[in-house]
């Protein structure tokens, strides 16, 4: 899967966040300095040399398996995820505007859904959540009905709710095992648009990147990455 953001996208996002007008034709080092970006990471993205390592969706990671459900969205894709355990219990993360696909995956895999987790309230992440909830008679959890650092019981595991404002006021990250479901907070090599607060976006991203290096980051758009890869290759992390 291609990166969600290219060089121009990153410059536009950071320029907008800092209220600075920047031309993409300027020297990369100068642009990075003016926008407080990582010059080496920015150059690698411009040259098409950053590709996060392939995530194996067929593999089971410490008893958990992830299914990616995606839908075309403005020339790219929006992601939803199904996460299942050893007993075929599962939960849904976002909807990717594809409730029918999600319902079909759950039934085809004979999974037992427990709840739906919503990373933020934008339409491409929430459309159809009621249909899924009604189909399986399950609860929907989002920023509206959960607390920061709250833990949700999932079989023998706990899912931690982490408030990560920035892209939106209601943005949250869900952590379980070595998995971090970040919505539109972090993309491979980039961050989401700071629709709520650029300062909070950077703060939230750095909070998530304090997790161990081998934790996987599942974004709302683009490919899966890791904490280590983003600490080294994300243009916004300096």
LUMGU-94838 format. One record per residue: residue in one letter; x, y, z of N, C-alpha, C, O, CB in turn. Coordinates in steps of 0.1 Angstrom, whole numbers, padded with zeros to 4 digits, always signed. Glycine has a CB too. Layout:
# residues N
aXYZXYZXYZXYZXYZ ...
***
This chain:
# residues 238
x+0008-0012+0000+0000+0000+0000+0009+0013+0000+0019+0013+0007-0010+0000+0012 x+0005+0022-0008+0013+0035-0009+0011+0043+0003+0001+0042+0011+0009+0043-0021 x+0021+0052+0006+0020+0061+0017+0008+0070+0015+0004+0073+0004+0033+0070+0019 x+0001+0074+0026-0010+0082+0025-0006+0096+0021-0013+0103+0013-0018+0083+0039 x+0005+0101+0026+0009+0115+0023+0022+0115+0015+0032+0107+0018+0011+0123+0036 x+0023+0124+0005+0036+0126-0002+0042+0139+0004+0038+0145+0013+0033+0127-0017 x+0053+0142-0003+0061+0154+0002+0053+0167+0002+0054+0174+0012+0073+0156-0008 x+0045+0169-0008+0037+0181-0009+0026+0181+0002+0023+0192+0008+0030+0183-0022 x+0020+0170+0005+0010+0169+0015+0016+0173+0029+0010+0180+0037+0004+0154+0016 x+0028+0168+0032+0034+0171+0045+0037+0185+0046+0035+0191+0057+0047+0163+0046 x+0042+0192+0036+0045+0206+0036+0033+0214+0038+0032+0224+0046+0053+0211+0023 x+0022+0210+0031+0009+0217+0033+0004+0216+0047-0001+0226+0053-0001+0212+0023 x+0005+0204+0053-0001+0202+0066+0007+0210+0077+0001+0216+0085+0000+0187+0070 x+0020+0209+0076+0029+0216+0085+0028+0231+0083+0027+0239+0093+0043+0212+0085 x+0027+0236+0071+0026+0250+0068+0013+0255+0073+0012+0266+0079+0027+0253+0053 x+0002+0248+0071-0011+0252+0077-0011+0252+0092-0016+0261+0098-0022+0242+0071 x-0005+0242+0098-0004+0241+0112+0003+0253+0119-0001+0257+0130+0002+0228+0117 x+0014+0257+0112+0022+0268+0118+0018+0282+0112+0024+0292+0115+0037+0265+0115 x+0008+0282+0103+0004+0294+0096+0015+0300+0088+0017+0312+0089-0002+0304+0106 x+0023+0292+0081+0034+0296+0073+0031+0292+0058+0027+0281+0056+0047+0291+0078 x+0035+0301+0049+0033+0297+0035+0047+0293+0029+0056+0301+0030+0027+0309+0027 x+0047+0281+0025+0060+0275+0020+0059+0270+0006+0048+0264+0002+0065+0264+0030 x+0069+0272-0002+0069+0267-0016+0077+0254-0016+0088+0253-0010+0075+0277-0026 x+0071+0243-0022+0077+0230-0022+0090+0230-0030+0097+0220-0030+0068+0220-0027 x+0093+0241-0038+0104+0242-0046+0117+0247-0039+0128+0246-0044+0102+0251-0058 x+0115+0251-0026+0126+0256-0019+0135+0244-0015+0131+0232-0016+0122+0264-0006 x+0147+0247-0010+0157+0237-0005+0150+0229+0007+0145+0235+0016+0170+0243-0001 x+0152+0216+0006+0145+0208+0017+0150+0211+0031+0143+0212+0040+0148+0193+0014 x+0163+0213+0032+0169+0217+0045+0163+0230+0051+0160+0231+0062+0184+0218+0044 x+0161+0239+0042+0155+0252+0046+0140+0251+0049+0136+0256+0059+0157+0263+0035 x+0133+0243+0041+0119+0240+0044+0117+0233+0058+0109+0237+0066+0113+0231+0033 x+0126+0223+0060+0125+0215+0072+0128+0224+0084+0122+0223+0095+0135+0204+0072 x+0137+0233+0083+0141+0243+0093+0129+0252+0096+0126+0254+0108+0153+0250+0090 x+0123+0258+0086+0112+0267+0088+0100+0261+0094+0092+0267+0101+0109+0274+0075 x+0098+0248+0090+0086+0241+0095+0088+0231+0106+0079+0224+0110+0080+0233+0083 x+0100+0231+0111+0104+0222+0122+0101+0208+0119+0094+0201+0126+0096+0226+0135 x+0106+0204+0107+0104+0190+0102+0117+0183+0102+0128+0189+0103+0098+0190+0088 x+0117+0170+0101+0129+0161+0100+0133+0161+0086+0127+0155+0077+0126+0147+0105 x+0145+0168+0083+0149+0170+0069+0153+0157+0062+0149+0155+0051+0162+0179+0069 x+0159+0148+0070+0163+0135+0064+0151+0127+0060+0150+0121+0050+0172+0127+0074 x+0141+0126+0069+0129+0119+0067+0121+0125+0055+0115+0118+0047+0120+0118+0079 x+0121+0138+0055+0113+0145+0044+0120+0142+0031+0112+0140+0021+0114+0161+0047 x+0133+0142+0030+0140+0139+0017+0137+0125+0013+0135+0122+0001+0155+0142+0019 x+0137+0116+0022+0135+0102+0019+0121+0100+0013+0119+0092+0004+0137+0093+0031 x+0111+0107+0019+0097+0106+0014+0096+0112+0000+0090+0107-0009+0088+0113+0024 x+0103+0124-0002+0103+0130-0015+0109+0121-0026+0104+0121-0037+0110+0144-0014 x+0119+0114-0022+0126+0106-0032+0120+0092-0033+0125+0083-0040+0141+0104-0027 x+0109+0090-0026+0101+0077-0026+0109+0065-0020+0107+0054-0024+0098+0074-0041 x+0117+0068-0010+0126+0058-0004+0121+0053+0009+0127+0044+0015+0140+0063-0003 x+0110+0058+0014+0105+0053+0027+0092+0044+0024+0082+0049+0019+0101+0064+0036 x+0094+0031+0027+0083+0022+0027+0083+0014+0040+0093+0007+0042+0084+0012+0014 x+0073+0015+0048+0073+0007+0061+0074-0008+0058+0069-0012+0047+0061+0010+0070 x+0079-0016+0067+0080-0030+0065+0066-0036+0063+0056-0032+0069+0087-0037+0076 x+0065-0047+0055+0053-0054+0053+0047-0060+0065+0054-0066+0073+0055-0064+0042 x+0034-0057+0068+0027-0063+0079+0020-0076+0074+0012-0075+0065+0018-0054+0086 x+0022-0087+0081+0016-0100+0077+0003-0102+0084+0002-0105+0096+0026-0111+0080 x-0008-0099+0076-0021-0101+0082-0025-0116+0084-0035-0119+0091-0031-0094+0073 x-0017-0125+0079-0020-0139+0081-0014-0144+0094-0017-0155+0099-0014-0147+0069 x-0005-0136+0100+0002-0140+0112-0006-0137+0124-0014-0128+0125+0016-0134+0113 x-0004-0146+0135-0010-0143+0148+0000-0137+0157+0011-0143+0159-0016-0156+0154 x-0002-0126+0163+0007-0119+0171+0003-0120+0186-0007-0113+0190+0008-0104+0167 x+0010-0128+0193+0006-0130+0208-0009-0133+0210-0015-0128+0219+0011-0118+0216 x-0014-0142+0201-0028-0146+0202-0038-0137+0195-0050-0140+0196-0031-0147+0216 x-0034-0126+0189-0043-0117+0183-0040-0117+0168-0029-0117+0163-0041-0103+0188 x-0051-0116+0160-0050-0115+0146-0058-0103+0141-0069-0100+0146-0055-0129+0139 x-0053-0097+0130-0060-0085+0125-0064-0087+0111-0057-0093+0103-0050-0073+0126 x-0076-0083+0108-0082-0083+0094-0083-0068+0090-0089-0060+0097-0095-0091+0093 x-0078-0065+0078-0080-0051+0073-0091-0050+0064-0092-0058+0054-0067-0046+0066 x-0101-0042+0067-0112-0039+0057-0110-0025+0053-0110-0016+0061-0126-0041+0064 x-0109-0023+0039-0107-0010+0034-0116-0006+0023-0122-0015+0016-0092-0008+0030 x-0118+0007+0021-0127+0012+0011-0120+0024+0004-0113+0032+0010-0140+0017+0017 x-0122+0025-0009-0116+0036-0017-0121+0049-0011-0133+0051-0008-0119+0035-0032 x-0111+0059-0010-0115+0072-0004-0106+0082-0010-0094+0083-0007-0114+0071+0011 x-0111+0091-0018-0104+0102-0024-0090+0098-0030-0080+0104-0028-0101+0113-0014 x-0091+0088-0038-0078+0083-0045-0070+0074-0037-0060+0069-0042-0070+0095-0049 x-0073+0072-0024-0066+0063-0016-0076+0054-0009-0086+0050-0015-0058+0071-0005 x-0073+0050+0003-0082+0041+0010-0083+0045+0025-0075+0052+0031-0076+0027+0010 x-0095+0042+0030-0097+0044+0045-0098+0030+0051-0104+0021+0045-0110+0052+0048 x-0092+0028+0062-0090+0015+0069-0100+0013+0080-0102+0022+0088-0076+0013+0073 x-0105+0001+0081-0112-0004+0093-0104-0017+0097-0098-0023+0088-0127-0006+0091 x-0106-0021+0109-0099-0033+0113-0108-0042+0122-0116-0037+0130-0086-0030+0121 x-0106-0055+0120-0112-0065+0129-0101-0072+0137-0091-0076+0130-0121-0076+0121 x-0102-0073+0150-0092-0079+0158-0098-0091+0165-0108-0089+0173-0085-0069+0168 x-0092-0103+0163-0098-0115+0170-0088-0121+0179-0076-0120+0177-0103-0125+0159 x-0093-0129+0189-0084-0136+0198-0085-0151+0196-0090-0156+0186-0088-0132+0213 x-0079-0158+0205-0078-0173+0204-0092-0180+0205-0093-0191+0200-0069-0179+0215 x-0101-0173+0210-0115-0179+0212-0125-0173+0201-0137-0175+0203-0120-0176+0226 x-0119-0167+0191-0127-0161+0180-0136-0150+0185-0146-0146+0177-0136-0172+0174 x-0134-0144+0196-0140-0131+0200-0133-0120+0191-0122-0122+0187-0139-0128+0215 x-0140-0110+0188-0134-0099+0180-0140-0086+0184-0151-0085+0190-0136-0102+0165 x-0133-0075+0180-0139-0062+0181-0135-0055+0167-0126-0059+0160-0133-0054+0193 x-0143-0044+0165-0142-0037+0152-0136-0023+0156-0140-0017+0165-0156-0035+0145 x-0126-0019+0147-0121-0005+0149-0125+0003+0136-0120+0000+0125-0105-0005+0151 x-0133+0013+0138-0138+0021+0127-0146+0013+0117-0147+0001+0118-0127+0029+0121 x-0152+0020+0107-0161+0013+0097-0156+0014+0083-0161+0006+0075-0174+0019+0098 x-0147+0023+0080-0142+0024+0066-0154+0026+0056-0153+0022+0044-0134+0012+0061 x-0165+0032+0061-0177+0034+0053-0182+0021+0047-0189+0021+0037-0174+0044+0042 x-0179+0010+0053-0182-0004+0047-0188-0013+0057-0183-0024+0060-0169-0010+0042 x-0200-0010+0063-0206-0019+0072-0209-0032+0067-0208-0042+0074-0219-0012+0078 x-0213-0033+0054-0217-0046+0048-0204-0055+0047-0205-0067+0050-0223-0044+0034 x-0193-0049+0043-0180-0057+0043-0177-0062+0056-0172-0074+0058-0169-0049+0037 x-0178-0054+0066-0174-0058+0080-0183-0069+0085-0179-0079+0091-0175-0046+0089 x-0196-0067+0083-0206-0078+0087-0203-0091+0080-0203-0102+0087-0220-0073+0084 x-0200-0090+0067-0197-0102+0060-0184-0109+0065-0184-0121+0067-0195-0099+0045 x-0174-0102+0068-0161-0107+0073-0164-0114+0086-0159-0125+0089-0151-0096+0075 x-0171-0108+0095-0174-0114+0108-0182-0127+0107-0179-0137+0113-0182-0104+0117 x-0192-0127+0098-0200-0139+0096-0192-0150+0089-0192-0162+0092-0212-0136+0088 x-0184-0146+0079-0176-0156+0071-0165-0163+0080-0163-0175+0079-0169-0149+0059 x-0160-0155+0089-0149-0160+0098-0155-0166+0110-0148-0171+0119-0139-0149+0101 x-0168-0166+0112-0175-0171+0123-0170-0165+0137-0167-0172+0146-0174-0186+0124 x-0168-0152+0136-0163-0145+0148-0174-0140+0157-0186-0139+0153-0155-0133+0144 x-0171-0138+0170-0181-0133+0180-0178-0119+0184-0170-0117+0193-0180-0143+0192 x-0184-0109+0177-0181-0095+0180-0185-0090+0194-0196-0094+0198-0187-0086+0169 x-0177-0083+0200-0180-0078+0214-0183-0063+0214-0192-0059+0222-0168-0080+0223 x-0177-0055+0206-0180-0041+0205-0173-0034+0193-0165-0041+0186-0175-0034+0218 x-0176-0022+0191-0170-0014+0180-0163-0002+0187-0168+0004+0196-0181-0008+0170 x-0151+0000+0182-0143+0011+0187-0141+0022+0176-0138+0019+0165-0129+0006+0192 x-0144+0034+0180-0144+0045+0170-0132+0055+0174-0132+0060+0185-0157+0053+0170 x-0123+0057+0165-0111+0065+0168-0114+0080+0167-0108+0088+0174-0100+0062+0158 x-0124+0084+0159-0128+0098+0159-0141+0098+0150-0144+0089+0143-0117+0107+0153 x-0148+0110+0151-0161+0110+0145-0163+0114+0131-0174+0117+0126-0169+0119+0153 x-0152+0114+0123-0153+0118+0109-0161+0107+0101-0160+0095+0104-0140+0121+0102 x-0168+0111+0091-0177+0102+0084-0171+0090+0078-0178+0079+0079-0184+0110+0073 x-0159+0091+0073-0153+0079+0067-0149+0068+0077-0146+0057+0074-0141+0083+0059 x-0150+0072+0090-0146+0063+0101-0159+0058+0109-0158+0048+0116-0137+0069+0110 x-0170+0065+0107-0181+0061+0115-0194+0057+0107-0203+0051+0113-0185+0073+0124 x-0194+0060+0094-0206+0057+0086-0209+0042+0087-0201+0033+0085-0204+0061+0071 x-0221+0039+0091-0226+0025+0091-0224+0018+0105-0227+0007+0106-0219+0017+0081 x-0219+0026+0115-0216+0019+0128-0229+0014+0134-0229+0004+0141-0209+0029+0137 x-0240+0021+0132-0253+0017+0138-0257+0004+0132-0263-0005+0138-0264+0028+0136 x-0255+0002+0119-0259-0010+0112-0251-0022+0118-0257-0033+0120-0256-0009+0097 x-0238-0020+0120-0230-0031+0126-0235-0034+0140-0237-0046+0144-0215-0028+0125 x-0237-0023+0148-0241-0025+0162-0254-0032+0163-0256-0041+0172-0242-0011+0169 x-0264-0028+0154-0277-0035+0155-0277-0049+0150-0284-0058+0155-0287-0027+0146 x-0268-0052+0140-0267-0065+0135-0263-0075+0146-0268-0086+0146-0257-0066+0123 x-0253-0071+0154-0247-0080+0164-0251-0077+0178-0247-0083+0188-0232-0080+0162 x-0259-0066+0180-0264-0061+0193-0252-0059+0202-0250-0064+0213-0273-0072+0200 x-0243-0050+0197-0230-0047+0205-0229-0032+0207-0236-0024+0201-0218-0052+0197 x-0221-0029+0217-0219-0015+0221-0209-0008+0212-0200-0014+0207-0214-0014+0236 x-0210+0005+0211-0200+0014+0204-0193+0022+0214-0199+0029+0222-0207+0022+0193 x-0180+0022+0214-0172+0030+0223-0164+0041+0215-0158+0038+0205-0162+0022+0231 x-0164+0053+0220-0157+0064+0213-0153+0074+0224-0155+0071+0236-0166+0071+0203 x-0148+0085+0221-0144+0095+0230-0156+0100+0239-0154+0104+0250-0137+0107+0223 x-0168+0099+0233-0180+0104+0240-0183+0096+0252-0189+0101+0262-0191+0104+0230 x-0181+0083+0252-0185+0075+0263-0173+0067+0269-0175+0056+0275-0196+0065+0259 x-0161+0072+0269-0150+0066+0275-0141+0076+0281-0141+0088+0277-0142+0057+0265 x-0132+0072+0290-0123+0081+0297-0109+0078+0293-0106+0067+0289-0125+0080+0312 x-0100+0089+0294-0086+0087+0291-0080+0076+0301-0082+0077+0313-0079+0100+0293 x-0073+0067+0295-0067+0056+0303-0077+0045+0308-0073+0037+0315-0059+0061+0314 x-0089+0047+0304-0099+0036+0307-0095+0023+0300-0089+0023+0289-0113+0040+0303 x-0098+0012+0307-0095-0001+0301-0108-0009+0298-0116-0010+0307-0086-0009+0311 x-0109-0014+0286-0121-0022+0282-0117-0036+0282-0107-0040+0277-0126-0017+0268 x-0125-0044+0288-0122-0059+0289-0126-0066+0276-0136-0064+0270-0131-0065+0301 x-0116-0073+0271-0117-0081+0259-0112-0095+0261-0100-0097+0260-0110-0074+0246 x-0121-0104+0264-0116-0118+0268-0107-0117+0280-0110-0111+0290-0109-0124+0256 x-0095-0122+0279-0085-0122+0290-0076-0110+0288-0066-0109+0296-0077-0135+0290 x-0079-0101+0279-0071-0089+0277-0078-0076+0280-0090-0076+0283-0066-0089+0262 x-0071-0066+0281-0076-0052+0283-0072-0043+0272-0060-0043+0267-0072-0047+0297 x-0081-0035+0267-0079-0025+0257-0078-0011+0263-0088-0008+0270-0089-0025+0245 x-0067-0005+0262-0066+0009+0268-0070+0020+0259-0067+0020+0247-0051+0011+0272 x-0078+0029+0264-0083+0041+0257-0073+0052+0260-0071+0056+0271-0098+0044+0260 x-0067+0058+0249-0058+0069+0251-0063+0081+0243-0064+0081+0231-0044+0065+0247 x-0066+0092+0250-0071+0104+0243-0059+0111+0235-0049+0114+0242-0078+0114+0252 x-0061+0112+0222-0050+0118+0214-0056+0129+0205-0056+0127+0193-0043+0106+0206 x-0059+0140+0211-0065+0151+0203-0055+0157+0193-0043+0155+0195-0070+0162+0213 x-0060+0163+0183-0052+0170+0174-0058+0170+0160-0062+0180+0155-0038+0163+0173 x-0059+0158+0154-0066+0157+0142-0081+0161+0143-0086+0168+0135-0066+0142+0136 x-0087+0157+0154-0100+0162+0158-0100+0163+0173-0091+0158+0180-0111+0152+0153 x-0110+0170+0178-0111+0171+0193-0114+0158+0200-0111+0156+0211-0122+0181+0197 x-0121+0149+0192-0125+0136+0199-0116+0124+0195-0121+0113+0197-0139+0133+0194 x-0104+0127+0190-0096+0116+0186-0091+0108+0198-0086+0113+0208-0084+0121+0178 x-0091+0094+0196-0086+0085+0206-0078+0074+0199-0080+0071+0188-0097+0079+0215 x-0068+0069+0207-0061+0057+0202-0064+0045+0211-0067+0047+0223-0045+0060+0203 x-0065+0033+0205-0068+0021+0213-0056+0012+0213-0050+0009+0202-0080+0014+0207 x-0051+0008+0225-0039+0000+0226-0043-0014+0232-0050-0015+0242-0029+0006+0235 x-0039-0025+0225-0041-0038+0229-0030-0047+0225-0026-0046+0213-0055-0044+0225 x-0024-0055+0234-0012-0062+0230-0001-0053+0225+0002-0043+0231-0015-0073+0219 x+0004-0056+0213+0014-0047+0206+0008-0039+0195+0015-0034+0187+0026-0056+0201 x-0005-0037+0196-0012-0030+0185-0017-0017+0190-0022-0015+0201-0024-0039+0180 x-0015-0007+0182-0020+0007+0184-0029+0011+0173-0024+0013+0161-0008+0017+0187 x-0041+0014+0175-0051+0018+0165-0053+0033+0167-0060+0038+0176-0064+0010+0166 x-0047+0041+0158-0045+0055+0160-0054+0064+0152-0054+0076+0153-0031+0059+0157 x-0063+0058+0143-0071+0066+0135-0063+0075+0126-0054+0070+0119-0081+0075+0144 x-0066+0088+0125-0059+0097+0117-0049+0106+0124-0046+0117+0120-0069+0106+0109 x-0044+0100+0135-0033+0107+0142-0020+0106+0135-0013+0116+0132-0032+0102+0157 x-0016+0094+0133-0003+0091+0126-0005+0083+0113-0012+0073+0113+0007+0083+0136 x+0002+0087+0103+0003+0079+0090+0017+0075+0089+0026+0082+0094-0003+0087+0078 x+0020+0065+0081+0034+0062+0078+0041+0074+0072+0038+0078+0061+0035+0049+0069 x+0051+0079+0079+0059+0090+0075+0053+0104+0077+0059+0114+0074+0061+0089+0060 x+0041+0104+0082+0034+0117+0083+0024+0117+0095+0024+0107+0103+0026+0120+0070 x+0016+0127+0096+0005+0128+0106-0007+0132+0099-0007+0137+0087+0009+0139+0117 x-0019+0131+0106-0031+0136+0100-0032+0151+0100-0023+0158+0105-0043+0130+0108 x-0042+0156+0093-0044+0170+0093-0048+0175+0107-0057+0169+0113-0055+0174+0082 x-0043+0187+0111-0046+0192+0124-0059+0200+0123-0059+0212+0124-0034+0201+0130 x-0070+0193+0122-0083+0200+0121-0087+0207+0134-0094+0217+0135-0094+0191+0117 x-0082+0202+0145-0085+0207+0159-0073+0216+0164-0075+0227+0168-0088+0196+0169 x-0061+0210+0165-0050+0217+0170-0037+0211+0166-0034+0199+0168-0050+0218+0186 x-0028+0219+0159-0015+0214+0155-0006+0211+0167+0001+0201+0167-0008+0224+0145 x-0006+0219+0176+0002+0217+0189-0002+0204+0195+0006+0196+0199+0000+0229+0198 x-0015+0201+0197-0020+0189+0203-0017+0177+0194-0015+0166+0199-0035+0190+0206 x-0018+0179+0181-0015+0168+0172+0000+0163+0174+0002+0151+0176-0016+0172+0157 x+0009+0172+0175+0023+0168+0177+0025+0162+0191+0032+0152+0192+0032+0181+0176 x+0018+0168+0201+0019+0163+0214+0014+0148+0215+0020+0140+0221+0012+0172+0224 x+0002+0146+0209-0004+0133+0209+0005+0122+0201+0006+0111+0206-0018+0133+0202 x+0011+0126+0190+0019+0117+0182+0031+0113+0190+0035+0101+0191+0024+0124+0169 x+0038+0123+0197+0049+0120+0205+0046+0111+0217+0054+0103+0221+0056+0133+0210 x+0033+0113+0222+0029+0104+0233+0028+0089+0228+0032+0080+0235+0015+0109+0238 x+0023+0087+0216+0021+0074+0211+0035+0068+0208+0037+0056+0209+0013+0073+0199 x+0044+0076+0203+0058+0071+0200+0067+0069+0212+0078+0065+0210+0064+0081+0190 x+0061+0070+0224+0068+0065+0236+0066+0051+0239+0072+0045+0248+0064+0074+0248 x+0056+0045+0232+0054+0030+0233+0067+0023+0228+0075+0029+0221+0041+0026+0225 x+0068+0010+0232+0080+0002+0227+0081+0002+0212+0071+0003+0205+0079-0012+0232 x+0094+0002+0207+0097+0002+0193+0090-0008+0185+0086-0006+0173+0112+0001+0191 x+0087-0020+0190+0081-0031+0182+0066-0031+0182+0060-0040+0177+0086-0044+0188 x+0060-0020+0187+0045-0019+0187+0041-0015+0172+0048-0007+0166+0040-0009+0197 x+0030-0021+0168+0025-0018+0154+0015-0007+0155+0007-0006+0164+0019-0031+0148 x+0016+0002+0145+0007+0014+0144-0003+0011+0132+0002+0010+0121+0014+0027+0143 x-0016+0010+0135-0026+0008+0125-0033+0021+0122-0041+0026+0131-0036-0003+0129 x-0030+0028+0111-0036+0041+0108-0049+0040+0101-0053+0030+0096-0026+0049+0100 x-0056+0051+0101-0069+0052+0094-0068+0052+0079-0077+0049+0072-0077+0064+0099 x-0056+0056+0075-0053+0056+0060-0038+0052+0058-0030+0055+0066-0055+0070+0054 x-0036+0045+0047-0022+0041+0044-0018+0028+0051-0026+0022+0058-0013+0052+0048 x-0005+0024+0049-0001+0011+0055+0002+0011+0069+0004+0021+0076+0012+0007+0047 x+0003-0001+0075+0007-0003+0089+0022+0000+0090+0029-0002+0081+0004-0018+0093 x+0025+0006+0102+0039+0009+0104+0042+0005+0119+0034-0002+0125+0042+0024+0102 x+0054+0009+0124+0057+0006+0138+0062+0019+0145+0065+0029+0138+0068-0005+0138 x+0063+0018+0158+0068+0029+0166+0082+0032+0161+0086+0044+0160+0067+0026+0181 x+0090+0022+0160+0104+0024+0156+0106+0031+0143+0113+0040+0141+0112+0010+0156 x+0098+0026+0133+0099+0032+0119+0095+0046+0119+0101+0055+0113+0090+0024+0110 x+0084+0050+0127+0080+0064+0127+0089+0073+0135+0091+0085+0132+0066+0065+0133 x+0096+0068+0145+0106+0076+0153+0117+0079+0143+0124+0090+0145+0111+0068+0165 x+0120+0070+0134+0131+0072+0125+0128+0079+0112+0136+0086+0106+0138+0059+0122 x+0115+0077+0107+0112+0081+0093+0100+0091+0092+0097+0095+0081+0109+0069+0085 x+0094+0095+0103+0082+0104+0102+0087+0118+0101+0095+0122+0110+0073+0102+0114 x+0083+0125+0091+0088+0138+0088+0085+0149+0099+0091+0159+0100+0083+0143+0075 x+0075+0146+0107+0071+0155+0118+0078+0152+0131+0077+0161+0140+0056+0154+0120 x+0085+0142+0132+0092+0138+0144+0107+0142+0144+0114+0137+0136+0091+0123+0147 x+0110+0152+0152+0124+0158+0152+0131+0156+0165+0142+0160+0167+0124+0173+0148 
***
